[in-house]
Amino acid sequence: MFSAVYLVCFAGQPCEFFVDSFAYDSKEECVISVEDNIVRNTQEILAAGGSVPTVDYQCITWSKA
């Protein structure tokens, strides 16, 4: 299983980490979903007249204990 971890940085503010609550079955599925989310959120922010943050992410793997 994979989860997406985001680092989101708005200008003039501290960066924040976010973890996607959805578990992906593959790294490819995670990457595609994350990149789609970033594009969608960027478009929404621009449409609202906001400043677009810098976003970095990683899809990390984990296993059930």
JOQUIJO-V224433 format. One line per field, one symbol per residue. ss: DSSP state (H for helix, E for strand, L for the rest). psi: psi as a letter, one per 20 degrees, with the letter a starting at -180 (. if undefined). burial: # if it has 9 or more other C-alpha atoms within 8 Angstrom, else .. A space follows every 50 residues. Layout:
# JOQUIJO-V224433
ss = ???
psi = ???
burial = ???
This chain:
# JOQUIJO-V224433
ss = LEEEEEEEELLLLLLEEEELLLLELLHHHHHHHHHHHHHHHHHHHHHLLL LLLEEEEEEEELLLL
psi = qqqppqopoqpjqqqqqqppippqhrhggggggghggggghggggghijr pprppqrqoqqrqq.
burial = ##########.........#...#..#.###..#...#...#..##.... ....#.#.##.....
